[in-house]
Amino acid sequence: RLSGVKTSMARKVINNFFDEFREQSGINGASRSMLQGILNKALGTEIASSVINGIYGDEIRSRMARLQWVEPRQLAMLISEEHLQLQAVFLAFLTPEISAAVLSYLNESVQNEILYRVAKLNDVNRDVVDELDRLIERGLSVLSEHGSKVKGIKQAADIVNRFQGNQQVILDQMRERDEEVLEQLQDEMYDFFILSRQNEEVRRRLLDEVPMEDWAVALKGTEALLRRSIYAVMPKRQAQQLEAITARLGPVPVSRIEQIRREIMGIARELEEAGEIQLQLFAEQTAE
């Protein structure tokens, strides 16, 4: 085993080695596990892992994180003409939420194949990392040239809806600062997620008003807490019916899910304005 080798020096030497012998199949096709084993023996586990991570682009995750500000539709357009394997690797390095949104904008005929390739991913070779780097640069250039829309009011409403502290204090302070922003924020706070904190009477009333097919669509991909709260007020037979409809539906476009959720919340607000139900926007405060 070599001694006195700095990580930066080892990485530089190995990178030069790859650059000079990229076209030789023995190196080009080498698996990560094989190279890890060789370097473990030569440099020791700690240095070898650092070198391998640098070579194979584990740091790419931090670069990919910057793409969260690019709209999923733009990301889908960015990768749509690439090889399916590269599309799969690209999605694998994004957060699950963003990956799901991007996948929904890709052609339906390839969605299952891409998801299968994501599931089969293990090692990512150097050539794929280079291609991924190229895509990241293109994505970041889109962001720098055109910017990306950020729905600040919606983001703020989602934060308040999920805030574990005293939500009313936050809104009172917002009222003092800017009442117009507060009104916009409160409008956005009528988010589908708040159904999880409604009492049983309100949830049952909404189940009566909304077709079961719409519930099956609206509950796809939502938080487990919300799903449990809806199923909790259903008779066993109705819950089984909803599960059967959900299974029969299969994948549903995100745009369709969001549309149905908005329609359900529209019904909820109409019932509230008519005085038939009272919606609870905030999580109830508790004390021990």
One Martini backbone bead per residue (centre of mass of N, CA, C, O) as a GRO file, in nm:
protein
  288
    1ARG     BB    1   0.096   0.036   0.022
    2LEU     BB    2   0.061   0.355  -0.004
    3SER     BB    3   0.224   0.652   0.119
    4GLY     BB    4   0.173   0.991   0.142
    5VAL     BB    5  -0.117   1.037   0.003
    6LYS     BB    6  -0.301   1.264  -0.140
    7THR     BB    7  -0.612   1.310  -0.250
    8SER     BB    8  -0.559   1.524  -0.470
    9MET     BB    9  -0.333   1.365  -0.609
   10ALA     BB   10  -0.489   1.106  -0.675
   11ARG     BB   11  -0.711   1.237  -0.842
   12LYS     BB   12  -0.530   1.360  -1.060
   13VAL     BB   13  -0.402   1.099  -1.162
   14ILE     BB   14  -0.664   0.944  -1.231
   15ASN     BB   15  -0.782   1.151  -1.424
   16ASN     BB   16  -0.549   1.139  -1.627
   17PHE     BB   17  -0.579   0.844  -1.686
   18PHE     BB   18  -0.862   0.864  -1.808
   19ASP     BB   19  -0.808   1.071  -2.030
   20GLU     BB   20  -0.580   0.896  -2.184
   21PHE     BB   21  -0.773   0.604  -2.165
   22ARG     BB   22  -1.076   0.629  -2.261
   23GLU     BB   23  -1.065   0.438  -2.535
   24GLN     BB   24  -1.016   0.202  -2.354
   25SER     BB   25  -1.212  -0.060  -2.272
   26GLY     BB   26  -1.096  -0.145  -1.994
   27ILE     BB   27  -1.167   0.142  -1.876
   28ASN     BB   28  -1.443   0.233  -1.989
   29GLY     BB   29  -1.583  -0.050  -1.863
   30ALA     BB   30  -1.533  -0.005  -1.582
   31SER     BB   31  -1.622  -0.061  -1.273
   32ARG     BB   32  -1.656   0.071  -0.970
   33SER     BB   33  -1.592  -0.181  -0.798
   34MET     BB   34  -1.323  -0.246  -0.930
   35LEU     BB   35  -1.177   0.025  -0.872
   36GLN     BB   36  -1.218   0.019  -0.570
   37GLY     BB   37  -1.045  -0.232  -0.517
   38ILE     BB   38  -0.777  -0.128  -0.629
   39LEU     BB   39  -0.760   0.136  -0.450
   40ASN     BB   40  -0.774   0.005  -0.175
   41LYS     BB   41  -0.496  -0.140  -0.201
   42ALA     BB   42  -0.325   0.125  -0.269
   43LEU     BB   43  -0.473   0.357  -0.050
   44GLY     BB   44  -0.720   0.288   0.087
   45THR     BB   45  -1.041   0.343   0.173
   46GLU     BB   46  -1.062   0.650   0.222
   47ILE     BB   47  -0.914   0.757  -0.032
   48ALA     BB   48  -1.059   0.587  -0.244
   49SER     BB   49  -1.343   0.701  -0.200
   50SER     BB   50  -1.276   0.993  -0.269
   51VAL     BB   51  -1.177   0.941  -0.555
   52ILE     BB   52  -1.426   0.799  -0.670
   53ASN     BB   53  -1.628   1.025  -0.612
   54GLY     BB   54  -1.489   1.225  -0.799
   55ILE     BB   55  -1.502   1.062  -1.062
   56TYR     BB   56  -1.831   0.978  -1.039
   57GLY     BB   57  -2.005   1.228  -0.919
   58ASP     BB   58  -2.131   1.275  -0.625
   59GLU     BB   59  -2.133   1.596  -0.646
   60ILE     BB   60  -2.381   1.629  -0.837
   61ARG     BB   61  -2.611   1.669  -0.637
   62SER     BB   62  -2.542   1.966  -0.569
   63ARG     BB   63  -2.585   2.064  -0.862
   64MET     BB   64  -2.875   1.958  -0.903
   65ALA     BB   65  -3.010   2.136  -0.683
   66ARG     BB   66  -3.019   2.396  -0.868
   67LEU     BB   67  -3.263   2.275  -1.053
   68GLN     BB   68  -3.517   2.340  -0.871
   69TRP     BB   69  -3.566   2.629  -1.032
   70VAL     BB   70  -3.653   2.457  -1.259
   71GLU     BB   71  -3.892   2.372  -1.445
   72PRO     BB   72  -4.010   2.063  -1.519
   73ARG     BB   73  -4.075   2.121  -1.817
   74GLN     BB   74  -3.785   2.213  -1.890
   75LEU     BB   75  -3.641   1.952  -1.807
   76ALA     BB   76  -3.792   1.769  -2.004
   77MET     BB   77  -3.690   1.916  -2.259
   78LEU     BB   78  -3.385   1.874  -2.204
   79ILE     BB   79  -3.409   1.530  -2.205
   80SER     BB   80  -3.601   1.410  -2.438
   81GLU     BB   81  -3.349   1.356  -2.659
   82GLU     BB   82  -3.226   1.156  -2.490
   83HIS     BB   83  -3.119   0.892  -2.363
   84LEU     BB   84  -3.282   0.689  -2.146
   85GLN     BB   85  -3.044   0.646  -1.950
   86LEU     BB   86  -2.988   0.947  -1.901
   87GLN     BB   87  -3.267   1.017  -1.795
   88ALA     BB   88  -3.252   0.829  -1.550
   89VAL     BB   89  -3.006   0.956  -1.413
   90PHE     BB   90  -3.118   1.237  -1.385
   91LEU     BB   91  -3.361   1.158  -1.201
   92ALA     BB   92  -3.191   1.018  -0.972
   93PHE     BB   93  -3.053   1.310  -0.882
   94LEU     BB   94  -3.318   1.393  -0.800
   95THR     BB   95  -3.582   1.456  -0.645
   96PRO     BB   96  -3.870   1.286  -0.624
   97GLU     BB   97  -4.061   1.523  -0.678
   98ILE     BB   98  -3.922   1.629  -0.936
   99SER     BB   99  -3.910   1.367  -1.096
  100ALA     BB  100  -4.217   1.326  -1.115
  101ALA     BB  101  -4.274   1.586  -1.270
  102VAL     BB  102  -4.093   1.532  -1.513
  103LEU     BB  103  -4.215   1.258  -1.598
  104SER     BB  104  -4.505   1.376  -1.666
  105TYR     BB  105  -4.375   1.536  -1.932
  106LEU     BB  106  -4.319   1.286  -2.057
  107ASN     BB  107  -4.357   1.044  -2.257
  108GLU     BB  108  -4.566   0.781  -2.195
  109SER     BB  109  -4.405   0.557  -2.364
  110VAL     BB  110  -4.131   0.601  -2.153
  111GLN     BB  111  -4.185   0.602  -1.847
  112ASN     BB  112  -4.147   0.302  -1.766
  113GLU     BB  113  -3.858   0.266  -1.874
  114ILE     BB  114  -3.726   0.481  -1.699
  115LEU     BB  115  -3.808   0.365  -1.424
  116TYR     BB  116  -3.663   0.096  -1.465
  117ARG     BB  117  -3.377   0.219  -1.495
  118VAL     BB  118  -3.368   0.341  -1.217
  119ALA     BB  119  -3.402   0.070  -1.058
  120LYS     BB  120  -3.122  -0.052  -1.205
  121LEU     BB  121  -2.937   0.124  -1.071
  122ASN     BB  122  -2.588   0.167  -0.965
  123ASP     BB  123  -2.360   0.235  -1.153
  124VAL     BB  124  -2.170   0.524  -1.277
  125ASN     BB  125  -2.004   0.612  -1.535
  126ARG     BB  126  -1.798   0.848  -1.666
  127ASP     BB  127  -1.953   0.912  -1.929
  128VAL     BB  128  -2.224   0.975  -1.791
  129VAL     BB  129  -2.120   1.203  -1.616
  130ASP     BB  130  -2.042   1.386  -1.851
  131GLU     BB  131  -2.331   1.406  -1.968
  132LEU     BB  132  -2.457   1.519  -1.711
  133ASP     BB  133  -2.292   1.776  -1.703
  134ARG     BB  134  -2.404   1.889  -1.966
  135LEU     BB  135  -2.699   1.911  -1.869
  136ILE     BB  136  -2.652   2.095  -1.630
  137GLU     BB  137  -2.540   2.333  -1.788
  138ARG     BB  138  -2.796   2.375  -1.956
  139GLY     BB  139  -2.988   2.420  -1.717
  140LEU     BB  140  -2.834   2.666  -1.594
  141SER     BB  141  -2.858   2.844  -1.848
  142VAL     BB  142  -3.162   2.868  -1.838
  143LEU     BB  143  -3.170   3.006  -1.562
  144SER     BB  144  -2.983   3.256  -1.634
  145GLU     BB  145  -3.146   3.358  -1.892
  146HIS     BB  146  -3.472   3.309  -1.786
  147GLY     BB  147  -3.526   3.182  -1.549
  148SER     BB  148  -3.775   3.117  -1.279
  149LYS     BB  149  -4.068   3.039  -1.158
  150VAL     BB  150  -4.189   3.171  -0.841
  151LYS     BB  151  -4.442   3.082  -0.610
  152GLY     BB  152  -4.445   3.249  -0.331
  153ILE     BB  153  -4.729   3.225  -0.209
  154LYS     BB  154  -4.747   2.919  -0.227
  155GLN     BB  155  -4.497   2.856  -0.059
  156ALA     BB  156  -4.590   3.003   0.198
  157ALA     BB  157  -4.850   2.839   0.241
  158ASP     BB  158  -4.713   2.563   0.270
  159ILE     BB  159  -4.549   2.639   0.518
  160VAL     BB  160  -4.781   2.718   0.708
  161ASN     BB  161  -4.947   2.449   0.686
  162ARG     BB  162  -4.668   2.289   0.808
  163PHE     BB  163  -4.645   2.439   1.061
  164GLN     BB  164  -4.582   2.364   1.412
  165GLY     BB  165  -4.653   2.623   1.511
  166ASN     BB  166  -4.782   2.943   1.539
  167GLN     BB  167  -4.971   3.055   1.280
  168GLN     BB  168  -5.121   3.310   1.378
  169VAL     BB  169  -4.877   3.483   1.444
  170ILE     BB  170  -4.768   3.501   1.159
  171LEU     BB  171  -5.024   3.640   1.036
  172ASP     BB  172  -5.032   3.886   1.219
  173GLN     BB  173  -4.755   3.993   1.127
  174MET     BB  174  -4.836   4.016   0.829
  175ARG     BB  175  -5.060   4.225   0.863
  176GLU     BB  176  -4.871   4.453   0.966
  177ARG     BB  177  -4.695   4.453   0.702
  178ASP     BB  178  -4.916   4.306   0.473
  179GLU     BB  179  -5.242   4.272   0.385
  180GLU     BB  180  -5.235   4.178   0.089
  181VAL     BB  181  -5.054   3.933   0.131
  182LEU     BB  182  -5.234   3.793   0.335
  183GLU     BB  183  -5.476   3.742   0.146
  184GLN     BB  184  -5.318   3.567  -0.056
  185LEU     BB  185  -5.228   3.357   0.150
  186GLN     BB  186  -5.511   3.261   0.243
  187ASP     BB  187  -5.605   3.162  -0.030
  188GLU     BB  188  -5.368   2.944  -0.055
  189MET     BB  189  -5.444   2.783   0.219
  190TYR     BB  190  -5.657   2.627   0.040
  191ASP     BB  191  -5.537   2.340   0.073
  192PHE     BB  192  -5.559   2.004   0.046
  193PHE     BB  193  -5.402   1.939   0.314
  194ILE     BB  194  -5.620   2.059   0.528
  195LEU     BB  195  -5.807   1.804   0.545
  196SER     BB  196  -5.640   1.661   0.779
  197ARG     BB  197  -5.767   1.888   1.006
  198GLN     BB  198  -6.046   1.796   0.992
  199ASN     BB  199  -6.328   1.701   1.091
  200GLU     BB  200  -6.542   1.443   1.050
  201GLU     BB  201  -6.783   1.603   0.942
  202VAL     BB  202  -6.637   1.740   0.705
  203ARG     BB  203  -6.528   1.486   0.563
  204ARG     BB  204  -6.803   1.351   0.516
  205ARG     BB  205  -6.929   1.576   0.347
  206LEU     BB  206  -6.720   1.561   0.116
  207LEU     BB  207  -6.776   1.265   0.042
  208ASP     BB  208  -7.071   1.330  -0.051
  209GLU     BB  209  -6.987   1.557  -0.277
  210VAL     BB  210  -6.758   1.364  -0.385
  211PRO     BB  211  -6.652   1.165  -0.606
  212MET     BB  212  -6.468   0.878  -0.594
  213GLU     BB  213  -6.293   0.930  -0.847
  214ASP     BB  214  -6.174   1.199  -0.740
  215TRP     BB  215  -6.035   1.086  -0.490
  216ALA     BB  216  -5.844   0.892  -0.636
  217VAL     BB  217  -5.686   1.121  -0.771
  218ALA     BB  218  -5.624   1.328  -0.532
  219LEU     BB  219  -5.458   1.100  -0.349
  220LYS     BB  220  -5.231   1.100  -0.531
  221GLY     BB  221  -4.922   1.160  -0.376
  222THR     BB  222  -4.997   1.210  -0.096
  223GLU     BB  223  -5.006   1.234   0.219
  224ALA     BB  224  -5.054   1.001   0.461
  225LEU     BB  225  -5.223   1.172   0.656
  226LEU     BB  226  -5.450   1.237   0.454
  227ARG     BB  227  -5.535   0.954   0.375
  228ARG     BB  228  -5.610   0.859   0.659
  229SER     BB  229  -5.832   1.076   0.716
  230ILE     BB  230  -6.023   0.973   0.491
  231TYR     BB  231  -6.041   0.667   0.556
  232ALA     BB  232  -6.145   0.700   0.858
  233VAL     BB  233  -6.455   0.800   0.744
  234MET     BB  234  -6.492   0.523   0.613
  235PRO     BB  235  -6.638   0.271   0.518
  236LYS     BB  236  -6.516  -0.026   0.433
  237ARG     BB  237  -6.651  -0.046   0.152
  238GLN     BB  238  -6.561   0.234   0.050
  239ALA     BB  239  -6.256   0.189   0.079
  240GLN     BB  240  -6.245  -0.047  -0.122
  241GLN     BB  241  -6.349   0.114  -0.362
  242LEU     BB  242  -6.119   0.321  -0.370
  243GLU     BB  243  -5.887   0.117  -0.411
  244ALA     BB  244  -5.993   0.003  -0.680
  245ILE     BB  245  -5.991   0.267  -0.841
  246THR     BB  246  -5.693   0.337  -0.800
  247ALA     BB  247  -5.579   0.080  -0.939
  248ARG     BB  248  -5.725   0.127  -1.216
  249LEU     BB  249  -5.598   0.403  -1.302
  250GLY     BB  250  -5.318   0.456  -1.241
  251PRO     BB  251  -5.148   0.675  -1.389
  252VAL     BB  252  -5.145   1.037  -1.327
  253PRO     BB  253  -5.144   1.340  -1.411
  254VAL     BB  254  -5.056   1.610  -1.232
  255SER     BB  255  -5.257   1.813  -1.353
  256ARG     BB  256  -5.509   1.645  -1.279
  257ILE     BB  257  -5.472   1.634  -0.976
  258GLU     BB  258  -5.473   1.942  -0.927
  259GLN     BB  259  -5.754   1.996  -1.041
  260ILE     BB  260  -5.919   1.818  -0.844
  261ARG     BB  261  -5.826   1.958  -0.586
  262ARG     BB  262  -5.944   2.235  -0.657
  263GLU     BB  263  -6.238   2.140  -0.676
  264ILE     BB  264  -6.266   2.042  -0.385
  265MET     BB  265  -6.193   2.318  -0.254
  266GLY     BB  266  -6.428   2.468  -0.386
  267ILE     BB  267  -6.649   2.312  -0.240
  268ALA     BB  268  -6.556   2.380   0.048
  269ARG     BB  269  -6.590   2.691   0.023
  270GLU     BB  270  -6.890   2.691  -0.047
  271LEU     BB  271  -6.983   2.556   0.217
  272GLU     BB  272  -6.865   2.774   0.401
  273GLU     BB  273  -7.017   3.024   0.279
  274ALA     BB  274  -7.302   2.870   0.350
  275GLY     BB  275  -7.261   2.745   0.654
  276GLU     BB  276  -7.214   2.413   0.650
  277ILE     BB  277  -6.910   2.466   0.714
  278GLN     BB  278  -6.588   2.452   0.904
  279LEU     BB  279  -6.277   2.552   0.843
  280GLN     BB  280  -5.942   2.446   0.930
  281LEU     BB  281  -5.639   2.601   0.876
  282PHE     BB  282  -5.525   2.516   1.151
  283ALA     BB  283  -5.343   2.373   1.375
  284GLU     BB  284  -5.394   2.259   1.672
  285GLN     BB  285  -5.308   2.352   1.976
  286THR     BB  286  -5.086   2.214   2.222
  287ALA     BB  287  -5.055   2.071   2.561
  288GLU     BB  288  -4.874   1.935   2.864
   0.00000   0.00000   0.00000
